[in-house]
Amino acid sequence: MRGLAGKRVIVTGGASGIGREICKRFGEEGSTVGIFDLNEVGAGETAGIVALAGGMATAHKVDITDRASVDAAVAAFAEDGPIDILINNAGWDKPIAFLDTDTDFWKKIVDLNLYGPLHMHHAVLPYMVERKSGRVVNIASDAARVGSSGEAVYAACKGGIVSFTKTVARELARANIQLNAVCPGPTDTPLFEEFSQGEAGAKVAEGLKRAIPMRRLGEPEDYPGIVAFLASDDAGFITGQVISVSGGLTMHG
C-alpha cells in the first residue's frame, strides 16, 4: 500500500486474533506500531512479530475502559513522534439472550465496545487535528448492520460505533482526517471459540458456516488488507464508509 512506510500506528487489542494480524501487516508495510492491550505479555509477543515482519513496535499495557490509562499510553506513544493512524480493534462479547442479561453485563459490554473506542478517539484525535492529518479505522461488526441473536448489547455498541464513525468523519473531513469502519462477519478467533462451546453453540457455528456463501468462517488474516488499504494513500478520497468483510454473509449496496 502507498504511504504506510514510516507511519506511526496505534492498534488496540493487538495482543491476539485480528488485532495481531493487523499489527503484523503494518509491520510488513514498514510502519511503527503501538500495541495497546490489557494483555501485556501478548502485546509484547505481537511486538516481536511486527519486528520480524519489518516494522517497529512498542507494547503498552492499556485498559481502554479507563480514560487515565488511555491518556497515559497515548501521551507516551506521542513522545516519540506523530500519531498518523488509529485502529480501534479491541472488543469483547459473550453470547447471552438479552432477557437473560443484567445491568452489570451491559456495563461490561458497553464500557469495552463503546466507551473504549470513544476514549481512544478523544485522546488521539487532537494530535491529528493539530497536524491536520490522520486516519482512523474502527473495527465494528456485521452484528451492527443486521443484528445477531445473543449479542443485543454488543450489536448496539457496534451500531453506535458505525454511526459515530460517520459523524466524526463529517466533522473532521476539512481537517484532512478520514474515518472508516470495517465490519467483520463470524470469524474463527478465541472469542468465537468461546461462543461456540457446547452443543447449542456448535450448532450455531455450523449454521453460520452454511449460511456464508464462501462456506467458511473468516480468519484473522482476512482483515488486515482492507484495514491497511483504508489507512493508506490509496484510500485518500474515502471517508465515512462502512465495509463488510464476511464472505458474502451480508451484502449491502
PASEBA-1860 file (N, C-alpha, C; in nm, 3 decimals):
! residues 253
1> MRGLAGKR> 0.084/-0.120/0.000/0.000/0.000/0.000/0.088/0.125/0.000 ~ 0.045/0.227/-0.069/0.123/0.350/-0.075/0.108/0.431/0.054 ~ 0.220/0.483/0.101/0.216/0.580/0.209/0.214/0.526/0.350 ~ 0.237/0.398/0.370/0.236/0.342/0.506/0.376/0.328/0.565 ~ 0.477/0.323/0.483/0.614/0.312/0.534/0.648/0.433/0.618 ~ 0.696/0.407/0.739/0.735/0.515/0.829/0.621/0.575/0.908 ~ 0.498/0.536/0.881/0.384/0.589/0.956/0.379/0.527/1.095 ~ 0.322/0.604/1.189/0.311/0.559/1.327/0.165/0.526/1.358
9> VIVTGGAS> 0.143/0.405/1.402/0.008/0.348/1.412/-0.019/0.298/1.553 ~ -0.136/0.329/1.606/-0.182/0.268/1.731/-0.288/0.164/1.696 ~ -0.273/0.044/1.751/-0.372/-0.062/1.732/-0.416/-0.111/1.870 ~ -0.544/-0.101/1.901/-0.594/-0.155/2.027/-0.630/-0.301/2.009 ~ -0.615/-0.376/2.116/-0.647/-0.519/2.110/-0.552/-0.595/2.019 ~ -0.426/-0.555/2.018/-0.329/-0.615/1.927/-0.257/-0.737/1.980 ~ -0.296/-0.786/2.097/-0.223/-0.897/2.158/-0.255/-1.032/2.094 ~ -0.366/-1.040/2.020/-0.405/-1.169/1.963/-0.506/-1.147/1.851
17> GIGREICK> -0.543/-1.257/1.785/-0.652/-1.256/1.690/-0.637/-1.157/1.576 ~ -0.746/-1.092/1.541/-0.747/-0.996/1.430/-0.647/-0.883/1.456 ~ -0.644/-0.836/1.579/-0.554/-0.725/1.612/-0.409/-0.759/1.588 ~ -0.368/-0.880/1.623/-0.229/-0.921/1.600/-0.198/-0.923/1.451 ~ -0.290/-0.973/1.371/-0.266/-0.979/1.226/-0.261/-0.839/1.165 ~ -0.342/-0.748/1.217/-0.336/-0.609/1.170/-0.199/-0.548/1.203 ~ -0.153/-0.570/1.324/-0.020/-0.519/1.362/0.088/-0.575/1.271 ~ 0.082/-0.705/1.245/0.180/-0.770/1.158/0.179/-0.705/1.019
25> RFGEEGST> 0.061/-0.679/0.966/0.053/-0.620/0.831/0.117/-0.482/0.828 ~ 0.091/-0.401/0.930/0.155/-0.270/0.933/0.307/-0.283/0.945 ~ 0.352/-0.386/1.017/0.495/-0.412/1.021/0.550/-0.443/0.883 ~ 0.478/-0.524/0.807/0.519/-0.557/0.670/0.524/-0.433/0.581 ~ 0.440/-0.335/0.613/0.436/-0.211/0.535/0.543/-0.111/0.581 ~ 0.620/-0.148/0.684/0.727/-0.061/0.732/0.682/0.045/0.830 ~ 0.568/0.021/0.896/0.517/0.118/0.994/0.573/0.091/1.133 ~ 0.556/0.189/1.220/0.586/0.174/1.363/0.453/0.159/1.435
33> VGIFDLNE> 0.440/0.052/1.513/0.311/0.017/1.571/0.316/0.026/1.723 ~ 0.219/0.097/1.780/0.198/0.096/1.924/0.085/-0.001/1.955 ~ 0.116/-0.107/2.026/0.019/-0.212/2.054/-0.041/-0.188/2.191 ~ -0.169/-0.150/2.194/-0.239/-0.119/2.318/-0.327/-0.237/2.356 ~ -0.298/-0.298/2.470/-0.376/-0.414/2.512/-0.360/-0.435/2.661 ~ -0.464/-0.486/2.724/-0.456/-0.519/2.866/-0.366/-0.639/2.889 ~ -0.354/-0.723/2.787/-0.267/-0.841/2.791/-0.125/-0.799/2.753 ~ -0.048/-0.763/2.853/0.086/-0.709/2.828/0.179/-0.813/2.766
41> VGAGETAG> 0.167/-0.938/2.810/0.252/-1.044/2.756/0.221/-1.066/2.608 ~ 0.092/-1.076/2.576/0.053/-1.094/2.437/0.094/-0.977/2.350 ~ 0.083/-0.857/2.404/0.124/-0.738/2.328/0.273/-0.742/2.299 ~ 0.350/-0.787/2.396/0.494/-0.800/2.376/0.527/-0.903/2.268 ~ 0.453/-1.013/2.267/0.474/-1.114/2.164/0.442/-1.057/2.026 ~ 0.334/-0.980/2.017/0.298/-0.918/1.890/0.406/-0.820/1.846 ~ 0.464/-0.747/1.940/0.571/-0.654/1.905/0.687/-0.727/1.839 ~ 0.718/-0.845/1.888/0.823/-0.924/1.827/0.787/-0.967/1.686
49> IVALAGGM> 0.660/-1.002/1.664/0.612/-1.042/1.531/0.621/-0.925/1.434 ~ 0.584/-0.806/1.482/0.593/-0.686/1.397/0.738/-0.661/1.356 ~ 0.829/-0.675/1.450/0.971/-0.652/1.420/1.021/-0.751/1.315 ~ 0.981/-0.877/1.328/1.021/-0.978/1.231/0.962/-0.950/1.093 ~ 0.845/-0.886/1.092/0.779/-0.854/0.964/0.841/-0.734/0.895 ~ 0.928/-0.662/0.966/0.996/-0.549/0.904/0.963/-0.414/0.961 ~ 0.876/-0.409/1.061/0.839/-0.282/1.121/0.904/-0.263/1.257 ~ 0.857/-0.163/1.328/0.900/-0.138/1.465/0.775/-0.136/1.552
57> ATAHKVDI> 0.788/-0.174/1.679/0.670/-0.181/1.764/0.705/-0.159/1.910 ~ 0.609/-0.104/1.982/0.617/-0.093/2.127/0.488/-0.149/2.185 ~ 0.501/-0.217/2.297/0.385/-0.275/2.364/0.347/-0.189/2.484 ~ 0.219/-0.163/2.498/0.168/-0.078/2.606/0.054/-0.150/2.676 ~ 0.065/-0.166/2.807/-0.046/-0.222/2.883/-0.149/-0.112/2.904 ~ -0.266/-0.129/2.844/-0.368/-0.024/2.844/-0.504/-0.086/2.871 ~ -0.578/-0.027/2.961/-0.719/-0.059/2.982/-0.799/0.050/2.912 ~ -0.857/0.019/2.796/-0.924/0.125/2.720/-1.054/0.171/2.785
65> TDRASVDA> -1.101/0.099/2.887/-1.220/0.146/2.959/-1.184/0.251/3.063 ~ -1.055/0.272/3.085/-1.004/0.366/3.186/-0.939/0.483/3.114 ~ -1.002/0.601/3.119/-0.952/0.714/3.043/-0.810/0.754/3.085 ~ -0.779/0.746/3.213/-0.645/0.781/3.258/-0.541/0.688/3.197 ~ -0.572/0.560/3.189/-0.482/0.462/3.127/-0.461/0.494/2.980 ~ -0.569/0.528/2.911/-0.560/0.563/2.769/-0.474/0.688/2.749 ~ -0.503/0.792/2.827/-0.429/0.917/2.812/-0.279/0.898/2.834 ~ -0.242/0.819/2.934/-0.101/0.798/2.964/-0.032/0.724/2.850
73> AVAAFAED> -0.098/0.622/2.796/-0.037/0.544/2.688/-0.026/0.625/2.559 ~ -0.130/0.701/2.527/-0.127/0.784/2.406/-0.016/0.888/2.417 ~ -0.005/0.952/2.533/0.100/1.053/2.552/0.238/0.991/2.539 ~ 0.255/0.869/2.593/0.385/0.802/2.585/0.420/0.770/2.440 ~ 0.323/0.724/2.363/0.348/0.692/2.222/0.379/0.820/2.144 ~ 0.309/0.926/2.176/0.325/1.052/2.102/0.458/1.121/2.132 ~ 0.522/1.084/2.242/0.652/1.144/2.275/0.757/1.116/2.167 ~ 0.743/1.003/2.100/0.845/0.961/2.003/0.812/0.999/1.860
81> GPIDILIN> 0.698/1.066/1.839/0.663/1.106/1.704/0.514/1.121/1.687 ~ 0.470/1.158/1.567/0.328/1.182/1.544/0.246/1.054/1.550 ~ 0.116/1.070/1.571/0.023/0.958/1.559/-0.048/0.975/1.426 ~ -0.013/0.889/1.331/-0.068/0.901/1.196/-0.198/0.823/1.178 ~ -0.206/0.710/1.246/-0.317/0.617/1.222/-0.363/0.557/1.355 ~ -0.494/0.545/1.370/-0.553/0.478/1.486/-0.643/0.366/1.437 ~ -0.620/0.246/1.490/-0.705/0.131/1.459/-0.771/0.087/1.590 ~ -0.902/0.110/1.600/-0.977/0.066/1.718/-1.030/-0.075/1.693
89> NAGWDKPI> -0.957/-0.172/1.746/-0.991/-0.312/1.722/-1.040/-0.385/1.846 ~ -0.999/-0.342/1.964/-1.031/-0.415/2.087/-1.182/-0.429/2.106 ~ -1.224/-0.546/2.148/-1.366/-0.568/2.175/-1.387/-0.701/2.244 ~ -1.504/-0.719/2.299/-1.536/-0.844/2.370/-1.686/-0.862/2.378 ~ -1.729/-0.988/2.375/-1.871/-1.018/2.394/-1.884/-1.160/2.446 ~ -2.001/-1.190/2.497/-2.037/-1.325/2.538/-2.181/-1.346/2.495 ~ -2.211/-1.452/2.420/-2.346/-1.471/2.368/-2.446/-1.510/2.477 ~ -2.537/-1.419/2.505/-2.644/-1.442/2.603/-2.770/-1.374/2.550
97> AFLDTDTD> -2.882/-1.443/2.555/-3.009/-1.381/2.515/-3.034/-1.257/2.600 ~ -3.082/-1.151/2.538/-3.094/-1.023/2.607/-3.171/-1.033/2.738 ~ -3.282/-1.105/2.740/-3.363/-1.113/2.861/-3.296/-1.191/2.974 ~ -3.187/-1.260/2.942/-3.110/-1.331/3.044/-2.991/-1.251/3.093 ~ -2.973/-1.130/3.044/-2.862/-1.046/3.087/-2.906/-0.953/3.199 ~ -2.808/-0.884/3.258/-2.840/-0.787/3.363/-2.755/-0.662/3.340 ~ -2.777/-0.563/3.423/-2.710/-0.433/3.401/-2.559/-0.442/3.420 ~ -2.512/-0.530/3.506/-2.366/-0.546/3.520/-2.304/-0.596/3.390
105> FWKKIVDL> -2.373/-0.689/3.323/-2.325/-0.739/3.195/-2.329/-0.629/3.090 ~ -2.438/-0.553/3.085/-2.448/-0.443/2.990/-2.331/-0.347/3.007 ~ -2.301/-0.313/3.133/-2.195/-0.216/3.159/-2.060/-0.266/3.109 ~ -2.032/-0.395/3.131/-1.904/-0.451/3.086/-1.894/-0.442/2.934 ~ -2.002/-0.477/2.865/-2.002/-0.474/2.718/-1.989/-0.331/2.667 ~ -2.066/-0.240/2.724/-2.066/-0.101/2.678/-1.932/-0.033/2.709 ~ -1.878/-0.058/2.826/-1.751/0.004/2.863/-1.641/-0.032/2.764 ~ -1.636/-0.158/2.724/-1.527/-0.202/2.636/-1.554/-0.169/2.490
113> NLYGPLHM> -1.675/-0.194/2.443/-1.703/-0.185/2.300/-1.750/-0.047/2.253 ~ -1.794/0.037/2.346/-1.837/0.171/2.307/-1.751/0.279/2.374 ~ -1.748/0.278/2.507/-1.668/0.380/2.575/-1.519/0.367/2.544 ~ -1.471/0.244/2.530/-1.329/0.225/2.499/-1.287/0.299/2.372 ~ -1.355/0.274/2.260/-1.321/0.349/2.138/-1.343/0.499/2.151 ~ -1.446/0.541/2.226/-1.466/0.684/2.247/-1.347/0.745/2.320 ~ -1.299/0.677/2.423/-1.179/0.725/2.493/-1.062/0.740/2.396 ~ -1.043/0.639/2.312/-0.929/0.641/2.219/-0.942/0.757/2.120
121> HHAVLPYM> -1.060/0.775/2.062/-1.079/0.888/1.970/-1.052/1.021/2.039 ~ -1.108/1.037/2.158/-1.099/1.166/2.226/-0.955/1.197/2.266 ~ -0.876/1.092/2.291/-0.736/1.112/2.329/-0.646/1.133/2.207 ~ -0.674/1.066/2.096/-0.585/1.067/1.979/-0.620/1.178/1.880 ~ -0.747/1.204/1.857/-0.785/1.298/1.751/-0.727/1.438/1.767 ~ -0.712/1.492/1.889/-0.650/1.625/1.899/-0.509/1.631/1.838 ~ -0.432/1.524/1.851/-0.300/1.520/1.788/-0.313/1.528/1.636 ~ -0.411/1.459/1.582/-0.431/1.459/1.437/-0.483/1.595/1.389
129> VERKSGRV> -0.574/1.653/1.465/-0.629/1.784/1.428/-0.518/1.889/1.425 ~ -0.428/1.881/1.522/-0.317/1.976/1.528/-0.230/1.968/1.403 ~ -0.211/1.849/1.352/-0.128/1.829/1.234/-0.208/1.835/1.104 ~ -0.342/1.838/1.117/-0.432/1.834/1.001/-0.402/1.713/0.911 ~ -0.393/1.599/0.977/-0.365/1.474/0.906/-0.393/1.356/0.996 ~ -0.460/1.254/0.942/-0.481/1.134/1.022/-0.581/1.040/0.959 ~ -0.569/0.914/0.996/-0.662/0.810/0.951/-0.706/0.730/1.072 ~ -0.834/0.696/1.075/-0.889/0.610/1.179/-0.968/0.499/1.110
137> VNIASDAA> -0.942/0.376/1.152/-1.023/0.263/1.107/-1.080/0.195/1.231 ~ -1.212/0.191/1.238/-1.280/0.129/1.350/-1.329/-0.010/1.311 ~ -1.294/-0.109/1.391/-1.341/-0.244/1.367/-1.476/-0.258/1.439 ~ -1.582/-0.258/1.360/-1.717/-0.272/1.414/-1.759/-0.419/1.405 ~ -1.873/-0.448/1.347/-1.920/-0.586/1.333/-2.042/-0.588/1.243 ~ -2.060/-0.696/1.170/-2.183/-0.709/1.092/-2.305/-0.722/1.183 ~ -2.281/-0.752/1.311/-2.393/-0.751/1.406/-2.455/-0.612/1.413 ~ -2.377/-0.509/1.384/-2.429/-0.371/1.383/-2.520/-0.346/1.265
145> RVGSSGEA> -2.502/-0.421/1.158/-2.574/-0.397/1.033/-2.700/-0.481/1.022 ~ -2.694/-0.604/1.073/-2.808/-0.695/1.053/-2.857/-0.759/1.183 ~ -2.792/-0.730/1.296/-2.829/-0.794/1.422/-2.765/-0.931/1.434 ~ -2.763/-0.982/1.556/-2.706/-1.114/1.581/-2.765/-1.169/1.710 ~ -2.835/-1.280/1.700/-2.900/-1.338/1.818/-2.799/-1.365/1.928 ~ -2.834/-1.325/2.049/-2.745/-1.344/2.163/-2.643/-1.234/2.180 ~ -2.649/-1.131/2.095/-2.550/-1.023/2.102/-2.617/-0.886/2.096 ~ -2.728/-0.871/2.163/-2.807/-0.747/2.152/-2.729/-0.624/2.196
153> VYAACKGG> -2.667/-0.630/2.312/-2.596/-0.512/2.363/-2.468/-0.487/2.284 ~ -2.399/-0.594/2.250/-2.280/-0.582/2.165/-2.316/-0.519/2.031 ~ -2.424/-0.566/1.970/-2.467/-0.510/1.842/-2.503/-0.363/1.856 ~ -2.565/-0.327/1.968/-2.599/-0.187/1.992/-2.472/-0.102/1.999 ~ -2.370/-0.153/2.067/-2.243/-0.079/2.076/-2.178/-0.064/1.939 ~ -2.174/-0.171/1.863/-2.110/-0.165/1.731/-2.191/-0.078/1.635 ~ -2.324/-0.080/1.650/-2.405/0.013/1.572/-2.373/0.157/1.607 ~ -2.349/0.181/1.734/-2.309/0.314/1.777/-2.175/0.355/1.718
161> IVSFTKTV> -2.081/0.261/1.711/-1.951/0.291/1.653/-1.964/0.324/1.505 ~ -2.052/0.254/1.434/-2.073/0.283/1.292/-2.126/0.426/1.275 ~ -2.227/0.463/1.353/-2.284/0.597/1.343/-2.184/0.703/1.387 ~ -2.110/0.673/1.491/-2.007/0.765/1.541/-1.901/0.789/1.434 ~ -1.859/0.682/1.368/-1.757/0.693/1.264/-1.802/0.787/1.153 ~ -1.925/0.771/1.108/-1.978/0.856/1.001/-1.986/1.002/1.046 ~ -2.030/1.022/1.169/-2.049/1.159/1.219/-1.916/1.232/1.233 ~ -1.819/1.168/1.295/-1.690/1.234/1.314/-1.617/1.247/1.181
169> ARELARAN> -1.640/1.156/1.088/-1.584/1.171/0.953/-1.633/1.300/0.890 ~ -1.759/1.334/0.911/-1.812/1.461/0.860/-1.749/1.580/0.932 ~ -1.738/1.569/1.063/-1.687/1.681/1.141/-1.541/1.714/1.109 ~ -1.463/1.612/1.077/-1.318/1.632/1.063/-1.267/1.622/0.920 ~ -1.357/1.613/0.825/-1.314/1.599/0.685/-1.226/1.716/0.642 ~ -1.261/1.837/0.682/-1.183/1.954/0.640/-1.050/1.964/0.710 ~ -1.033/1.886/0.816/-0.903/1.880/0.883/-0.816/1.769/0.825 ~ -0.862/1.711/0.712/-0.786/1.605/0.643/-0.771/1.481/0.731
177> IQLNAVCP> -0.877/1.451/0.807/-0.879/1.330/0.890/-0.993/1.243/0.839 ~ -0.959/1.119/0.806/-1.056/1.028/0.748/-1.085/0.913/0.845 ~ -1.212/0.883/0.862/-1.254/0.773/0.948/-1.343/0.677/0.868 ~ -1.315/0.548/0.880/-1.396/0.446/0.816/-1.412/0.328/0.911 ~ -1.511/0.245/0.883/-1.537/0.129/0.969/-1.534/0.001/0.886 ~ -1.479/-0.103/0.945/-1.477/-0.236/0.886/-1.562/-0.327/0.974 ~ -1.652/-0.402/0.911/-1.743/-0.491/0.985/-1.711/-0.637/0.954 ~ -1.638/-0.704/1.042/-1.615/-0.846/1.022/-1.743/-0.926/1.040
185> GPTDTPLF> -1.752/-1.036/0.966/-1.854/-1.135/0.993/-1.802/-1.236/1.093 ~ -1.869/-1.350/1.109/-1.822/-1.453/1.202/-1.679/-1.495/1.169 ~ -1.595/-1.493/1.271/-1.452/-1.513/1.250/-1.397/-1.613/1.351 ~ -1.309/-1.699/1.305/-1.250/-1.802/1.389/-1.143/-1.742/1.478 ~ -1.185/-1.686/1.590/-1.098/-1.624/1.688/-1.123/-1.689/1.824 ~ -1.039/-1.662/1.925/-1.068/-1.714/2.060/-1.207/-1.675/2.110 ~ -1.254/-1.555/2.073/-1.387/-1.512/2.115/-1.494/-1.600/2.051 ~ -1.480/-1.633/1.922/-1.578/-1.719/1.856/-1.571/-1.860/1.912
193> EEFSQGEA> -1.451/-1.906/1.946/-1.438/-2.039/2.006/-1.517/-2.046/2.136 ~ -1.510/-1.940/2.215/-1.589/-1.933/2.338/-1.738/-1.933/2.306 ~ -1.774/-1.861/2.201/-1.913/-1.851/2.157/-1.970/-1.987/2.120 ~ -1.886/-2.072/2.059/-1.936/-2.197/2.002/-1.921/-2.316/2.096 ~ -1.892/-2.293/2.223/-1.881/-2.400/2.319/-2.016/-2.466/2.343 ~ -2.016/-2.596/2.369/-2.139/-2.667/2.399/-2.215/-2.707/2.274 ~ -2.314/-2.792/2.292/-2.390/-2.843/2.177/-2.464/-2.732/2.104 ~ -2.529/-2.643/2.179/-2.604/-2.534/2.116/-2.510/-2.441/2.040
201> GAKVAEGL> -2.397/-2.407/2.101/-2.302/-2.318/2.035/-2.244/-2.381/1.910 ~ -2.217/-2.512/1.915/-2.163/-2.581/1.798/-2.261/-2.579/1.683 ~ -2.390/-2.594/1.714/-2.493/-2.589/1.609/-2.499/-2.451/1.545 ~ -2.488/-2.347/1.628/-2.488/-2.211/1.574/-2.367/-2.190/1.482 ~ -2.251/-2.240/1.524/-2.129/-2.224/1.444/-2.144/-2.294/1.309 ~ -2.197/-2.415/1.309/-2.215/-2.487/1.183/-2.318/-2.419/1.095 ~ -2.423/-2.367/1.158/-2.525/-2.295/1.082/-2.468/-2.171/1.015 ~ -2.380/-2.101/1.084/-2.317/-1.982/1.026/-2.230/-2.019/0.907
209> KRAIPMRR> -2.154/-2.126/0.921/-2.069/-2.170/0.810/-2.153/-2.199/0.686 ~ -2.267/-2.265/0.706/-2.353/-2.298/0.592/-2.416/-2.173/0.532 ~ -2.441/-2.072/0.616/-2.507/-1.950/0.568/-2.412/-1.860/0.490 ~ -2.283/-1.872/0.515/-2.185/-1.787/0.446/-2.164/-1.840/0.305 ~ -2.188/-1.760/0.202/-2.173/-1.810/0.066/-2.036/-1.873/0.036 ~ -1.932/-1.822/0.098/-1.799/-1.879/0.075/-1.774/-2.004/0.160 ~ -1.873/-2.043/0.239/-1.874/-2.168/0.314/-1.759/-2.186/0.412 ~ -1.721/-2.078/0.474/-1.622/-2.087/0.581/-1.634/-1.966/0.669
217> LGEPEDYP> -1.583/-1.979/0.792/-1.571/-1.864/0.880/-1.456/-1.776/0.833 ~ -1.460/-1.650/0.873/-1.347/-1.564/0.849/-1.228/-1.608/0.933 ~ -1.111/-1.571/0.888/-0.988/-1.593/0.963/-0.926/-1.457/0.995 ~ -0.851/-1.445/1.104/-0.790/-1.316/1.136/-0.711/-1.257/1.020 ~ -0.655/-1.341/0.935/-0.576/-1.294/0.822/-0.660/-1.230/0.712 ~ -0.793/-1.243/0.720/-0.880/-1.189/0.616/-0.901/-1.037/0.627 ~ -0.860/-0.975/0.737/-0.896/-0.836/0.762/-0.784/-0.732/0.747 ~ -0.658/-0.767/0.768/-0.555/-0.663/0.761/-0.546/-0.592/0.627
225> GIVAFLAS> -0.578/-0.660/0.518/-0.568/-0.597/0.387/-0.658/-0.476/0.373 ~ -0.785/-0.489/0.409/-0.878/-0.376/0.397/-0.842/-0.267/0.497 ~ -0.795/-0.306/0.615/-0.757/-0.206/0.715/-0.637/-0.125/0.665 ~ -0.537/-0.195/0.614/-0.419/-0.126/0.562/-0.456/-0.036/0.444 ~ -0.544/-0.084/0.358/-0.588/-0.003/0.245/-0.653/0.127/0.291 ~ -0.745/0.118/0.386/-0.816/0.237/0.433/-0.722/0.335/0.504 ~ -0.613/0.285/0.558/-0.515/0.371/0.625/-0.412/0.427/0.529 ~ -0.412/0.381/0.404/-0.306/0.416/0.310/-0.344/0.534/0.221
233> DDAGFITG> -0.247/0.580/0.145/-0.271/0.686/0.049/-0.362/0.641/-0.064 ~ -0.374/0.511/-0.086/-0.462/0.459/-0.191/-0.609/0.486/-0.160 ~ -0.640/0.515/-0.034/-0.777/0.544/0.006/-0.795/0.691/0.040 ~ -0.722/0.776/-0.031/-0.717/0.918/0.002/-0.847/0.994/-0.013 ~ -0.947/0.936/-0.084/-1.074/1.006/-0.104/-1.191/0.924/-0.049 ~ -1.162/0.843/0.053/-1.264/0.758/0.115/-1.278/0.795/0.262 ~ -1.397/0.832/0.302/-1.422/0.860/0.444/-1.569/0.838/0.476 ~ -1.595/0.800/0.601/-1.732/0.777/0.646/-1.797/0.652/0.591
241> QVISVSGG> -1.716/0.556/0.544/-1.771/0.436/0.483/-1.769/0.317/0.579 ~ -1.859/0.222/0.553/-1.869/0.100/0.633/-1.859/-0.019/0.538 ~ -1.760/-0.103/0.561/-1.732/-0.213/0.469/-1.741/-0.345/0.543 ~ -1.828/-0.435/0.492/-1.839/-0.568/0.549/-1.733/-0.660/0.490 ~ -1.675/-0.742/0.575/-1.583/-0.846/0.530/-1.636/-0.975/0.592 ~ -1.721/-1.044/0.517/-1.799/-1.153/0.577/-1.819/-1.271/0.485 ~ -1.742/-1.282/0.379/-1.759/-1.396/0.288/-1.892/-1.395/0.217 ~ -1.957/-1.278/0.214/-2.086/-1.267/0.145/-2.206/-1.289/0.235
249> LTMHG> -2.183/-1.310/0.365/-2.296/-1.331/0.456/-2.389/-1.211/0.456 ~ -2.331/-1.092/0.453/-2.411/-0.970/0.438/-2.364/-0.898/0.314 ~ -2.459/-0.850/0.237/-2.430/-0.776/0.114/-2.514/-0.649/0.113 ~ -2.447/-0.536/0.109/-2.514/-0.406/0.113/-2.475/-0.325/-0.007 ~ -2.572/-0.254/-0.063/-2.544/-0.167/-0.174/-2.525/-0.024/-0.128
END
